[in-house]
């Protein structure tokens, strides 16, 4: 007989497992929430604590440290360069360190206490030194010259460097706070603690991020604290550099009068001043007296005391021109070291004293692009020493172009920072050997040259002088075999007038250039002249006024017609 039985029903476990899974997930979420919301109580030692004196700049670790402390504090050259830019320079071959401000040039060498300040003996208390492959500079002269402040934390050893006239936002952990505040390594309470800030603690605020302030404690530690844990305080200002009693050098003291400079070409002999005549409106002359002789920095002088005396008697300032002779190789050598640069500077200053000059005009052209920084350094070293003798320093610059030797070597913004004036040589738009005939300086091109320096390079208008040509070129175009050859000859204003009268030509205004223009045939060739005259010069003066420039400069005396001086003076000095 077959056996039969009853099957027991299975329990339904699916819902139970699902319920348990959900509960576990909820528990995990609660646990995660509790852990994530719970402040991190761990303390962390910052990386920079591995150095005895880490340096902080503007709320950031510089990744470098100082050596020594107090009066013997030394900071790395790299940090000084970051803070001061062109104000500090190191020449490795000679171990020379040169610090420059608008009033001082301090020169010293690594390992030596003897120095010179503005060419006078000066003794350092501590010498620059090399350590672990880094050069360290004594902090004391940096403070003296640039007004940098060093805040040294007593316990941590952290050094915070502050620039003069720097605005510092302070904050405070409220005195009523029972728990104080935590300075954390990041802008969230999950980050570890760098330092415990007690109630009443004053801190510096360097920024804000996601509801947290980036702070620096009195001991120099950097970190973050919740905004709710601190209260903003006063904004204090670091001390200014230099003495409040020191008066800045004033380059142009003739109130209400624009500079009207003309260059005096001196190739072999100085002019007979009795034959110069009246230079109506001219208030500065720049005789081309000085030229670089060789790479050692020696200078050739053609200076003449009688010319200086003649100018002074007429109330005209003398800004003697110093040229590099347009020779690249000796220029490179002469600019390369402090020793050769100071050789040039000492001669210029001596000549300035001997011939009672009012200024120096630098005309360096045809220079290697690699000499850009060295030329800037030369100007930085010359400027404060020139000012010490009440000399104005101006630098001639070309319009911006891609020409390596004639434009790209000029760092116009840095030159303008160091010198009193830049003189824009706004001519030779079409140079003597140009393959295309054209104006020496069309008005639109001249204006564009001004605008580029003002807008692209940020040159202050009050530091820019517009150079203008008193010469033009007669262009000759000859065509043979379908090919046109172009040649040119420089002409003075009077020469052009005589030619126009001789050929019975009638000049017409060229809309493209803003100048009068003539064209004629001669011996099968086409002759073209874009004319410089009282009309074009007056238009250039209008550009000076339009952009509120410091004044005008003209190349050169001897190329002008008799009516030019009065025409330029009237246009230049008249007020809108």
Buried (B, 14 or more C-beta within 10 A) or exposed (E): EEEEEEEEEEEEEEEEEEEEEEEEEEEEEEEEEEEEEEEBEEEBEBEBBEBBBBBBBBBEBBBBBBBBBEEEBBBBBBBBBBBBEBBBBBBEEEBBBBBBBBBBBBBBBBEEBEBBBEBEEBEBEBBBBEEEEBBBBBBBBBBBBBBBBBBBBEEBBBBBBBBBEBEBBBBBBBEEBEEBBBBBBBBBBEBBBBBEBEBEBBBBBBBEEEEBBBBBBBBBBBBBBBBEBBEEBEEEEBEEBBEEEEEEBEBBEEEEEBBBBBBBBBEEEBBEBEEBEEBBBBBBBBBBBBBBBBBEBBBEBBBBEEBBBBBEEBEBBBBBBBBBBBBBEBBBBBBBBBEBBBBBBBBBBEBBEEBEBBBBBBBBBBBBEEBBBBBBBBBBBBBBBBBBEBBBBBBBBBBBEEEEEBBBBBBBBBBBBBBBBBBBBBBBBBEEEBEEBBBBBBBEBBBBBBEBBBEEBEBBEEBBBBBBBBBBBBBBBEEEEEEBEBBBEEBBBEBBBEBBEEEEBEBEEBEBBBBBBBBBEEEEBBBBBBBBBBBBBBBBBBBBBEBEBBBBBBBBBBBBBEEBBEBBBBBBBEEE
